[in-house]
Amino acid sequence: MENSRDATEAILRQRHLALLLFRRAFAEEPDAAFMESMASATAIEAIEVFAAADPRLAAMASTMRELPQASEAARFLDEARAEYTALFIGPAKAIAPFWESVYLDPRELLFLESTADVRNRYEAEGYRVGTTTREAEDSIAFELDFMACLAERTIAAFRDGDGQEFARLVRVQQAFEQDHMLDWLPQFAERAKGVPSACLYPMLCAAVAAFVAVDTHILEEFAEEAA
């Protein structure tokens, strides 16, 4: 039984680390610190735990192990920054905007009813978007940060033996992924293939879509065990 608890806690920790890694990848353009964290053994292990479930995660783990070092690192970082800008910012139309609502309406509008539902789910869990700008709450970075916050609270509930709160948090996360992440992330990843360079971010977009799909099944198993 103790081994089972240890295994469960290990998965909970690794999914939390993976969510934090993905959140940072999209929250702002890459810098040297981010590239260093991507290449760390801790980050690689967090992705490798889930790699057997989807080849896109296996590809991410492989890329992380082979990130350029020394003299090649600066050039690669410049390419990754240019890729981030082209995909998510502009200067022309972004290739793969990272807001959920863009993928739910052919007009590619922000602040739809889905955005309001995201905001309501954040507020229900006491989560606040920490920004002074009027940015839509359904950006991938905010959604991943929300999930990472809940993942951290899930670990705490598990360690405290609070089965009721653990089960509730698992259901909240599972519902959020199903209602607000599963549908649009595959489209997001597909559009990211349109960037000319494809040095880092198309892989990350594909991997985050894969991770959420895998995570939904993991949460489903936790929910069944907690029932």
HUBELNOR-V910026 format. One record per backbone hydrogen bond with DSSP energy under -0.5 kcal/mol. CO is the residue of the C=O (numbers start at 1). NH is the residue of the N-H. Records with the same first field share a line. If there is no record, write none. Layout:
CO=NH, NH
This chain:
1=5
2=6
3=7
4=8
5=9
6=10
7=11
8=12
9=13
10=14
11=15
12=16
13=17
14=18
15=19
16=20
17=21
18=22
19=23
20=24
21=25
22=26
23=26, 27
24=28
31=35
32=36
33=37
34=38
35=39
37=40
40=44
41=45
42=46
43=47
44=48
45=49
47=50, 51
48=51, 52
50=53
51=54, 58
54=57, 58
55=59
56=60
57=61
58=62
59=63
60=64
61=65
62=66
64=67
69=72
70=73, 74
71=75
72=76
73=77
74=78
75=79
76=80
77=81
78=82
79=83
80=84
81=85
82=86
83=87
84=88
85=89, 90
86=95
87=96
98=140
99=102, 103
100=103
101=104, 105
105=108
112=115, 116
113=117
114=118
115=119
116=120
117=121
118=122
119=123
120=124
121=125
122=125, 127
123=126
128=130
129=131
133=135
136=139
138=100
139=143
140=144
141=145
142=146
143=147
144=148
145=149
146=150
147=151
148=152
149=153
150=154
151=155
152=156
153=157
154=158
155=159
156=160
157=161, 162
158=161
161=163
162=166
163=167
164=168
165=169
166=170
167=171
168=172
169=173
170=174
171=175
172=176
173=177
174=178
175=179
176=180
177=181, 182
181=185
182=186
184=188
185=189
186=190
187=191
188=192
189=193
190=193
191=194
192=195
200=204
201=205
202=206
203=207
204=208
205=209
206=210
207=211
208=212
209=213
210=214
211=215
212=216
213=217
214=218
215=219
216=220
217=221
218=222
219=223
220=224
221=225
222=226
223=227
